[in-house]
Amino acid sequence: MDLRRFRTETLITKGGEPFTQKDFGEALGVTQEQVSRWEKNPQSISVKVIQLICDTFGVKPTILLDDYQRDYPEALNIGDP
């Protein structure tokens, strides 16, 4: 999940500017520091927070999660001995 991209490219303030971390946090009732932590470590965002973001901004979870890709380790190549 690219929360920073969602915040800066999807959300626009009344003044026509992208949402800052502070704007985003105020809308959700959290600090700018918490938003920064989420952006640095999106895996730490709970389902409850995702639902709060969706409810607050009127978006579906797929808007937030569409670009989410989990890195999987490469498959082991087991050859014949």
Stockholm file with secondary structure:
# STOCKHOLM 1.0

chainA/1-81         MDLRRFRTETLITKGGEPFTQKDFGEALGVTQEQVSRWEKNPQSISVKVIQLICDTFGVKPTILLDDYQRDYPEALNIGDP
#=GR chainA/1-81 SS CCHHHIIIIICBCTTSCBCCHHHHHHHHTSCHHHHHHHHHCGGGCCHHHHHHHHHHHTCCHHHHHTTCCCCCCCCCCCCCC
#=GC SS_cons        CCHHHIIIIICBCTTSCBCCHHHHHHHHTSCHHHHHHHHHCGGGCCHHHHHHHHHHHTCCHHHHHTTCCCCCCCCCCCCCC
//
